[in-house]
Every structure is written in structure tokens, then in C-alpha cells.
């Protein structure tokens, strides 16, 4: 990968206020129509669930889960984004714990262990923003209860890229929202590489969608449900 996690962090710190203002309380149309319905269907959040929200941004989906009775630990590696999430979602202080942590850092991730295993984990449109996604999948597998699920949405690696490479992992700068202060780093991985992250860490894929918010044939997003085997060795 040509760009470091430090490069990514600088971009997200620069974009945090713009991103929070643009997303507001309800997120944009793309998230509401292309991402959230499929993620929610596969995640099936229920009252009493203990859910890890990885790369939570300004906390909109965390609040959506809390409104449905879940207890949430939500993290992002941008301190400014977490500061804005806490401010925007202060009414959920008792049900959402917002923390700064790096999804590419195993020590940070294992520091999210709490008094009980997580029932579910979720990540909305962030896997393509993470310089090294292996620690996230590895640690989520360790933090989940046996049989727990990890639902993640990310840009479709077959159709959404600014380069002419597919099989080789690589990084490039792009713009998620027109007019954002700084371009961010995207980290391209093929479909087989994304699925391999699941399989290598004891997950079985038992739910999958390709989605777009427009009436077209080419999807923008993949949404994956990865389920941890009840006897996975990571819990031994």
C-alpha cells in the first residue's frame, strides 16, 4: 500500500467537521438508501444486543442501534470525529460508549474488550478506508461471542475504483463527498481478498447484498454478513 495510516488519519482529521455537518443526524441519501437497509437487515439489531460499531464516524448508525435498545461501543481513529460524535449524540451517553481507536492496530482493538463478549459487530463503509484490515477482522473474531456476526458494508471492489488494477491490493486518493477539504486514502482489495479476511479468522459468510441507491445495474456497495463458528479456536 502506497499510503500510510498516518496519511489517512490526517485526511480524516481535516475532513471531520465537514463530514459531520454534511451527514447531520440522518446521514446522506446514499447511506439511507444503499447502505443502511441492507446492513440493518443482515445485522438484525434487537433490544439487549451488545454491538461493536467499527469506524463509526459521527455516530449516526450507533444512535440508530441505541434507539432500538442496543448497548453500543463505537470507535473511530479520528479524535475529532469522536469528539463530534459525542457532541451530536450526547442524549445516548448511557447506551453508547464513544472511543478513539485505530481499526488497524491490534492493541487498540483488544482494548475494546468489555465485561461480556459482543453479540454483533458492524462497520459501515469503512473497510476501504483502513490501511491494514487484517487486525480488524482478527480482533473482531476474538471479541465476538461464539456464533456472533460481523456485518460490514464497503464500496464494491469490482466496480468502484479510480485505477485500472483489481487483483493487486493498492491505494489511491479519492473524494467521498464533493467539496470536502482534503482527499482521503482508499485501500483497494479484491473480492477474494476481502472474503479471505473472513475465512482466515473463523467466519462463514451467510449473508450478502450488492446495492445502489439509484436505478442502475452496476452496484456501488457490497454488504456482507460474516458469522463466527460456535467452536472457533479464537475463543479457546
N, C-alpha and C positions, 0 to 999 in steps of 0.2 A: 504494500500500500504506500502511495507516494506522500500522503499527508498524515501527520501525527494526530493523536488525541488532543494535544495542546492546540494545534491548529483549529480543530473542531470546537474546542471549548471557547477559544477567543471569538469565533464567529457567533456562537450561541449567546455568549455574554453580550456581544454587540447587538444582537437581534432580539433579546429577551423582551424589552419594553414594547417594541414594535409588534412582536408576535402576540404578546398578551393583549394589547389593545385591539389587534385585528381579530383574534379569536373570541374575545369577550367572554361572556358567561356560557354561551351555547355552542361555541366553535363555528367554523365556516360551513358552507353548504356541502363541500366535498366530504368533510368529516361526518356531517349529519346524515348524508345520503349514501355515500360509498363505503364508509368505514364502520361507523357505529352500529348500524343494524346487524351486519354480519358478525361483528365481534361480539355483540351482546347475545345474539342467538347461540353462538358456539360457547360462550362463557357461561351463560345461564346463571347470572348472579342472583343469589337468594338471601333472605334475611339470615343473619348469623354467619355468613361466609367471611373468612379471613383471607383478604386478597392483597397481593403484591402488585403495584402498578409501576412498571419499569419505564423510565424516561417519561415522566408524567406531564412535562410541560407546565402549563399554568393551572393544572389540576382539574380541568373540566370533566374528564371521564372519572376521576376519583370521586368528584362530587356526585356524579350520576350514579355511581355504585353506592355511595353513602346514603343517598336518597332511597335506595332500595334495601337498606338495612344492613349493608356490609360494613365490616371493620376493615380499614384500608391502611397499608403502609405504602406511601408513594415517594418516589425519589427521582431526581434528575441531577445531572452533574454540573449544571449551571447554577451557581449560588444565587444569581439574580433571578432566575426563573423560579426557584423555590421561594425566594422572598416574595415575589409577586403572587405565587400560588397561595401562600399562607394568607396574604392580604385579601385576595379575591375570595377565598373560601374559608374565611375566619369563622363562619357560622357552623362549620363542620369540625371544629377543633377537637371535639371529643371522639369523633369517629374516623378522622383522617390524621395520620402522622406524616408530615412532610419532612423529607430529609435530603441533604445533599450527598450523593454517592455516584460513583463512576461505574457504569454498566460494563466497562472493560477492565475493571480492577477486582480481582477475586477477594482481596481483603475487605474492600468496601462492601462488596455484595454479601459476604458472610457475616458482616457486621449488622446486617438487616435481620438476622435470626431473632425471633422473639419467644414469648412464653409457650407458643404452640406452633406447629408447622402450618404453613399456608395451605389453604384448601385449593386456591387458584392463583394464577399469575396472569398478567395481561400486559401487552405492550402495543400501543397504537402508533403506527407509522414512525418507528424509531430504529429498527434493525439496520436500515440502510444508512443511518447516521452514526453508527457505532464502529469505531476503528477496528476493534477486535471483538467479535460477537461470541467467541467460544467461551469466555468466562461467564457470560450471562446465562447461556444455556446450561453450562455445567453447574453453576451455583443454584439456578432455579430448580434444577433436578434435585439438589440436596436440601433445598428449603421447603419444597412441597411435601405434603403428606403422601403416603403411598396411594396411588390411584389419582393423584391430583392432576390438574390440567394447566397448560400454558397456552394461552391464545394470543397470537401476535398477528398484526397486520403490517405489511411493508409494501413498498412500491413493487410492481410486477417486474421481475428482473428480465423477462423476455421482451418486454415492450417499452419499458420506461428507462431510458439511459441516454446520455449525451455522447456516447462513444460508439465505436464500431466493434468493440470487443464484448464477448459474452462469457466464454468458458473460463477465462483468466480473471481472478479477482483483481480489481483495480479501483482507484479512487479518482474523483474529479470534483470540481467546484460547480455548484448549481444554485438556483434560486427557487425556493419553495413558494414564496409569496412575492408577487410583483412589488417592487419598491422597497424591499427590506434593506436595512443599512449595509449588510455585508453578505456576500455569497457564502454558503456553507459547504462543508465537505460531504460528499456522498461516497459510500463504500459499496461498490457493486459486488454481488456474489450470485453465481448461477443458482438455478433452482436446485440442482443436485447438491450444491454446497450448503444451501440453507437447510435442505432436508437432512443432510448428513449431520448437521449440528444437533438435530433432534435425535436421530438414531444412535449416535455415539454416546448420548447421555441418557439412554434408557427410555426414551419416549417412543410412542407409537402414534402416528398421525391418523386420527379418526374423524376429522372434520376439515373441509377445505372449500373455500369460495374464491372466485375471481370476480371482481366488482368494478364498476364505474358508476359515476353519478349522472352520466349522460347516455342518451340512446345511441350507442355505437357498439360495434362488435369487438373492438380491441379494449381489453380491461386495463385499468390503471393499478389495481391493487390485488395482492393475494392475502387471504385471511386463513390462518392455519390453526387448528386445534391439535396440540400435542399432548398425549395422555401418558403419565408415568405409570410404568408397570408396577403392580402391587408388590412384587417381590424384587424390585430393583436393588442392586447391590449398593447403591449410594446411600441407602438407609441402614446398612448393616454396621 
